[in-house]
Amino acid sequence: MAINPVTASKIEHLMKARADYYSDVQRLRDYANGDTPVYLTDDQKIQLVGEDSAGNPNSDPEFALNICDTVLGVENDRLEVQDITITVPDNEDLSSTLSAWVWKIWKRNRLDEGQQHAHYSACRDRDSFAICHYDQDEKYPKLAVHQAYDGQSGGADIYYIDDDPMQPECAIKIWIERDDEAAKIRRKNVYYSDRVEKWISEGGVSSAYADANWRPLRYADKDFTNDLVMVPSLSQPEREAAVVWWTETGSAANYDEHGKFVSGSPGMGIPVKHFRHDARGGAYGNSTIDPLVPGVQDAINRAALDVQAASVLAGFPANFIIGANRDETTWTVGPSEVLVVEDPGGSAGQFPAANLAQLVEVKDTWIKDAATLTATPLTYFNLSGVIPAEGTQQSLEMALLAKVKRDQISFGNTWEDIIRMWLKMELTWGTELKGLTPEMLDDIEIDCVWADAKVKNEREQYEIAEKMKALGIPQRFILRFLDYSEDEIDQMEEETDAKRAQFAGEAALAIIQAEQDAENQQAQQPVAAGGGNGANSAANQRATQ
C-alpha cells in the first residue's frame, strides 16, 4: 500500500519505509537463538524425543547446528572497553579529573555489562542504540541501552537527512506496557534535538492498525507530565504534541513558520546515540550473520540431518535372507543381530554399512564456507580436532582482527559521543565538573581504551613485560598490557601502597629496636683500663696509628 505523505506523518512514513529492515531484525534474532526451520521427518523426531502411545513424537523437537551463535560470540568477546581517557589541551590536572569522573559514571551505569549488550546487539541486528538522560534526583547522567526496533515488541531507531549519518533528524523508542486494566498498549517517544514528544497508539498491539492511530499523550493518560503544545512537524508547519522540553533551561524553544529555531533555550542535541556495525559508508549497519541467514545456516542444518538420517538407516550393516520358508515375512534387524536360516534352500547375506564420511564432509564444507564469509577463524569450529600453534592461530585470525578493529573505531566513536553528552548534561544540570566550561567541550579529546583483540601467549606476555620493566616503562602501562582492568590495577596499587607503608613502619621499628639493643649492650660492657670502653679504646688506637 502506497504511503500518502500528505496524510501520513513523516515519522510514520519513515517507519513504513523501514518495514523490511524491521522484519530482517526479527529473523536475525531468531537465527542467532537457534530458532530456525526444522526439516525433521516424523521418524527422525521419534528418534530424538521418543513416541507416545499413538506412535507420534512426544514433542516437536528443535534441531539446529547453530553456527550463528558461535560467529557472534567470537567477534563480541573481543570488544571490551577497558577505560576512557579525556585530554584537555594544556591542562593535565583537569584531564585526569575528567577521566576519573567519566569512569566513575561508566561504572555507576554498570557499563561493564551494558557495553556487551550494545556491542552484541549491533553485531547481530546491524544496529543498536543508547539513550542518554540526566537523573535529577541522583544527580548524574544515565544511559539506557536499547536494541533496534523489530516492528513488533519494541526497540529504538534513528532517522537521518538524506541517509547521511552526520545529519540525524530524529529518533524513536517504541515499547509495550500495560495500562491500569492490565491491557497492553503501545507507547512511542520521538526524540528531537530540543524536545521529546510522547505518543500512544489506539490501534492495539498486534492488529493491522498497530502502527497507525498514534495520538499525543493527554491529561487523562497514565504518566502524563508533559505540555500539550503546537510544535513544528516534520511534514507540516505545526501540530499538537505532548512535549518534554530537552533544552538547557527545560523551557520551550521558539520557531518560525518553517520550523527553524529562532529564540529561547537551545536544545541539548538528540539524546539517542547509534551503534552502527560495519556500516561500510551507509547510514545503517550490517549484521555479522547476514551472509549466513537464512541460506548457509539452513544448508548446515540440512547436512547435519542427512548425517543423522544416514547413520540410522545405513550406519550399520543390513542383514537379509533369501529363500527362507518361515511364516514371518519380515524380520526386525539391528546392529550385530544374527539371522538364522532354517530352510536348507535359503541363504543369508549382508549389505555393508554406508560410508558417512562423504556426508560429514558436505556438512563441514558448509561450515568452512560460513567461516570464510564471516571472517571467523576455522579453528573455533575445530573440524579437524587439531589445535594450531600460536603463530598459526594468529595468522588465521588476521581477517577477524581487521573486522574487530573496524568495530572498535565505529563503536568507539559512539561511546565518545555519549561521553560528550554526559559532560554537557553535567555542565548544564550538575555540580561536579569544576574547571570545565561549555566552550571547552569541542576542544577536548575523548578516547576509548580497548582490550587487545589478539589471542596472546601468557609466557610471551610476561617475558615482554619484564623487558618493559627493565626499560623503565610505568607499572600501570605494563599491567594494562597484561590485560588487567583499571579496577584491578587500582586495587593492586592500593594494596601495594598499604604494604609499603606497613613495611616502612616495620623497618623503622626494627631500626629503633636495633639502636636500643646496641645501647643496652654498650652499657653492660666493662670499662677498659685507660678510660673509655673497649670499643672507644680500639677506635682511638686506630685513629692514632
N, C-alpha and C positions, 0 to 999 in steps of 0.2 A: 504494500500500500504506500503510495507516494506521500511524502511529508509536505504539508502546505505551510510554508514559512510565515504566511500571513496570520494563520490561526494558531499555529503551534509556537510555543515559546522557544527561544534559542536553546535553552538548556535541554528541553525535550527533544529538539531537533538533533543536538549533539549526541544525546544518549541513543537515539534511534540509529544514528549513523554508525555507532559503535556496537550495535547489537551482535554482529558476527564475532567481534572481539570478545564480548562477554560470554558468548556460547563456547568459544575456544577455551576460555579460562576454566569453565566447568569441566571440560574434557581433560585438560592438562592435570587438574587436581585429581580427577578420577584415576588416571593412569599412574600418577605418582603414588597414589594409595593402593595400587594393585587392583582397582575396580575396573577390570577390562572385560570385554565379551568372552563368554565361556562357550567352547565348542565341543563339550563332552557328550558322548553318547550315553544312553541310559546304562549300558553295561559298564562303561568307564566310571560313571557316577557310583554305581553299586560297588565297584572295586575299591573306590576311595572311601565311601561312607557307609557301606552295607545296605541291606534292603529290609523293608518291613514285611509284614505277613502277606501283603498283596503282591509282593515281588517288585515294589517300587523303591527307588532310592530313599534312604532315611531323611535326606535333606538335599538341598540344591548346592553342591559344593562349588567353591571358587577354585580356579586353577590358573595361576599366573607365575611365570618365571620373571619376577619384576626387576627388569634392568633399569627402569627409570629411577627408582629409588636409589640404587647404587650410584648412578651417574650424578644425581643431585647431591648425594652425600659427599662424594669425593671432592666436588667443587666447593660446596658450602663449608666443609670442615676447614678449609684453608683461608676463610675470610673472617678474621678476627681483629678488631681494633683494640690495640693494647694501651694506647694513650692518645691524648690530644694536646698539642702544643700551640701556644699563642705567642706570636712575636710582635711586639710593638717597636717600631723603629726608634733606635737610640734610647731605649728605656728597658733595661734588663730587669729591674725590680718589678715594674708593672707587668712585664711579660710573665715572670714567674708567678705573680699574684693571680693573673687572669688564668693561666694554665691550671693552677691548683683549684681555682673556683670552678672552672668548666669541668674538671674531672670529678669534683665533688657533686656537681649537678648530674653528671653522667651516672654516677653510682646511685644517687638518690632516685633516679628514674629507672634503675635496675637494667641498664642497657647492656650489661654483660650477657643477659638473656635476650633482651629486646632486639639487639642487633642481629642475633641469629634468626629471629622471626622475619625481620626486614630483608635480610640477605636471601634467606631460603625462599621466601615468597616471591621475590623478584626473579630469582633463578628459575623458579617453577612456572610462575604466572606471566612472566615477561616484565611486570611492573609491581611495585609495592609503594606504600605511602606512609608518611608520618605527619601528624598534625600537632603543631605547637600551640600551647596556651599557657597563660600565667595564672597560677593559683593564688588568688588574693588573700585567702585565709592562711595558707602555709608560706606564702611569700617567696616562691621560687618558680622558675619556668618548668613546665612539664611537657612530656612528649607521649603521644599515643600512636603506636604502630598499627597500621591497617592493611589488610590485604586488598588486592584490586577488586573492584566491583564485578560480580559474576552474573548480573542480570536477575538474580533471584533473592538470595539470602541477605545480601548487602555487601558493603565494601566502599572503597573510595576510587575516585578518578579525577583527572585534571584535563583541562582543555586549553589548547594553545591557538594563538592567532596565526593563521596560515601554516599550521603544523610546525611552527618554529619553537623549539624548546626554550629559547631565550625570551619568548613573549607569552607567558602564561596569562590566560584570560580570566579563568575562574576554576574552581574545583568543587567537587561534591562529596558528600558522605551520605550513604543510604543505609538504613538499618530497620529492623523489625522489632517492635516491642509490644507489650500487652497493655491494654487500657484498663480502666477500673473494673470493667466487666469481664476481664480475662480474655478479651478478643484480641487477635493480632492486628496491628496496624502498621503501616509503613510511614517512616519519617525520612526527611531529607534536609540536610543543611547545604547551602550553596555559599562558598567562600569567595569573597572578593578581596581586593587589597585594603578596603576600608570598612567592610561590614560582613556580617554573617546573616544570611536570610534563612528563616525557619519555615519549613513546609511540611504538610501532612497530606496523605493520599486518601481519598474517599472511594478509590477504585478497588479496595480489597488488597489481599496479599498475593494470591496466586491466580486471580481471574485475568481475563483478557484485557481488563482495564487497569491492571495494577500499576502500569507506568503512565497512566493518564489521570485526569481529575485531581491534580495537585492544587492545593489552595494554601494560603498563608495560615500559619498558626494564629488562633484568635483567643480572645479573652476567656472563652468557655473551655478551651482545650487545656489538657493537663500540661503542667510545667510552663505555662505561658508567662514569660517575664520580659517580653520584648516590646518594642514600639511598632505600632501599625502605621506605616508612613508610605508616602509616594516616593519611589526611588527610580533612578534611571534603569531601564531594562536593556537587555542585550538585543531585543528585537523591536522595541518601541520606546518612545521618549520616557514614559513613566508608567508605573503600575503599582498596585498596593502590595506591600510585603511586610512580614513580621521581621524586624531587623534588630540585631545586636550590633552596635557600632564598634568596629575594630580600628579605633583611632587612638592617638596618643592621649587624648583627653576623655575618650569614651563618649564624645558628643558627635552630632551629625556633621557631615561634610556637605558643602553646597555645590551644586552642579548647574550648568547651563542647560538649555533645551536639547543639546546634543549629547548630554551625559558626560561632559568633561568637567573635571574638578575646577572650581572657581575659588572657593574660600572655605574657611573653617579648619578643623583639626585634620592634619594629614593622616592617611592610613598607614598602618603598620606593615603592609605587604601581605600577600596571600600566605596564610599560615600552613598550607599543605605543601609538603616537600616530597618530591618524586624520585624514587629509586628506579632507574632505568637499567635493565640488564642487557648488555650487548646491543645497544641501540643502533649502531652502525650508521650514524648520521641522521636517523629519524627522530621523531618526537617521542616515540614509544619503544619499548624494549622487545627483545626476542627471548623465547624460553630455551633453556638448555636442552630440554627434551622435545622441542619442536621437530627435529629430524626423526624422532622415534615414534611419534604419535600421529596416527594410530598404526601405520603400516608395519614398521620394523618390529615394534613390540608385539603386535598380533602374530607376525610371522614366527617370532621366537616361541610364543606360546603354542602355536600350532605344531612347530617342530618338536617341542617337548612332549606334546600329546601323542605325536606319532611314535616317539620312542616308548612312551608308556604303553600304547596300544600294541606295538610290535613285541614288546617284552612279555606281554600277557599271552598273545596269540601264537608267537613263534619264538619265544625266548628259550624254549626247551625243545628237545626232540619230540616229534609226534609219532606215536606208535600206530600201526594199522594191521589188520588181519584180512586175509583173502581166503575164501572157501571154507570158512568155519561153519559147521552145521550146529547152530545153537538157537534157542528160542529168542534170545535177545538180538535185536537188530543193530543196537548201538551200545557202545561202551564209554564210560567216563574215564578219561585218562588224565594223568598228571605227571609232573616230573618224577623220574625214577620208577614209575609204575611198570610192572611186568605183566604182559598179557599171556595167558595160557591158551594154546590152540588144542582143543580136544578132538577135533576131526582130523583123522590121518591125512585127509586130502587137502587140508587147509595149510596156510602158510602165514607168517607174520613178518612185518618189516618196520622200517622206521625212517621218517623224514628227518633230516638233520635240522638243528636249530638255526634260525636266521642269524646273519651277521648284522648286529645292531650298530657296529662301528660307523657304517655309512650314514645312518640316520643321526647318530650323535654328531658326526662331522657337519651335517647340514645345520643342525642347531648351533654348533659352535661357530660356524661361518657367519650366521646372522648376528651372533654376539660380537664377533670381530668387527663386523660392519657397524654395529652400534657404537663400539669403542672408537672407531675411526671418525664417525660422523659427529661425535660429541667431544672429541679431543680428550678421551678418558684412557689412561694407560691400561693396556690389556691385562696387566698384572693384577689389577683389582678384581678381575673375574677368575684369574688363576686357572685357566683352562688346562694348562699342561701339568699343574701341580708342582712346578719348579719355581722357587723364589729367586729372582735375579739378584746379582751382585749390586753393591751400592752405586757404582758408576753406570751400570746398565740401567738401573732404575731411574736415575736422574736423566739420562738421555731419552728414555721413553716418556718422561714427564715434561719435556720441553714445550709441547703444544699446550698441555694443561697449565703450565706456569704462565705462558703467554696469555691464556684466557683469564686466569686469576688476576694477572697484572692489570688487564683491562677493567676487570670488575673493581679492583681497588681504586683505580683512577676515577671511574664513574661514581661508585658508591661513596668514595671519599669526598668528591665534590658536593654530594648531597648532605653528608654529615657536616661539612664546613658551612653550608647554607643554614643548616639547623642551628649550629653553634652561633652563627652571626645573629640569627633571630633571637636566640636566648639572651645574648648580650644586649641586644636592642630592647627586649622586654624588661630586662633587669634595670637598664638605664632609665626606662620610662616609668616603671612602677616599683622597682626595688630600691634597696639602700646599700647593698653590699659592695658595689663596684666603685671604689674610691680612686680617683685619678684618671678615670676613663671618661672621655667626652664623646658626644654623638659625632663630632667631626672626625674623630679618630677611627671610627668603625670601618670606614672604607679603606684605610691605610694598613690596618693590622693584617698579619698573615696567620692563617689557621691551617694546621697540618694534622692529618691523621697518621698515627704511627701504627702500622700493621704488623702483625706477626708474620715471620718469614714463611712463605708458602712452600719452601723447599723441604724435602724429606732429608733430615740430617743424620749423620752418623755421630752418636754421642761421644765416642772416643776421639774422633777428629775435632769435634766441637771443643772439648776440654783441652786438647793439645793447642788449638788455636788460641783459646782463652789464656793459657799460660804464656804464650808468646805476646799476646796483647798486654798482659800484666807486666811482663818484663820491659815492654816499651813505654810503660807509664800511662797507659790509657786508663781513664777513670773507671773505678769499680762499677759504678752504676751502668755505664755503657756495656761493660763486659757481661754483667748479669742480664741485661736485655738481650745480648747476643745469645746467651744460653737459654733464652725463651722464658725467663722469669717475668711474671706480670708486675705491674707497677706496685700493686698492693703487697705482693710478696717481697719486692725489693725494699719498700718502706718498712715492712716488718723486720726484715733482716738487719737493716740499718739501725732501727730502734734497739733491737736485741744486741747488736754489736756495740752501740754506744753504751748500753747498760752494762755489758760485760767489761768494756774498757774502764768505765767508772768504778766498777767493782774491783777490777784488777789493780787500778791505780790506788784505791783505798787500801786494799790488802798489802800492796807493795810499800805504801807509806807506813803502815803499822809495823810491817816487818823491819823496815829501816830503823824506826824508833825503838823497837824492841831490841834490835842488834846493838844500837848505841847504848841502851840501858844495860844490856848484858856486859858490854865491854867495860863500862864504867864500874859495874859491880865487881867484875873480875880484877880490874885495876886496883880497886880499893882493898881487895883481900890479899894482894901480893905483898911479901915482906920488903922493907926498905933496905937497899944495899948500902954498904959502908961508903962513905964519901958523899953521902947525901943523895937524895932523889931515889926513885925506884929503879929497878933493873933496866926497864925499857928506856928510861931517860938517860941512865949512865951509858948504855950501849950507844944511844944516839949521839951523846956528847963525844964519846970516844971516836965515832966515825967522823964527826964533824971536825975534829982536831987533827985527824990523820992527813 
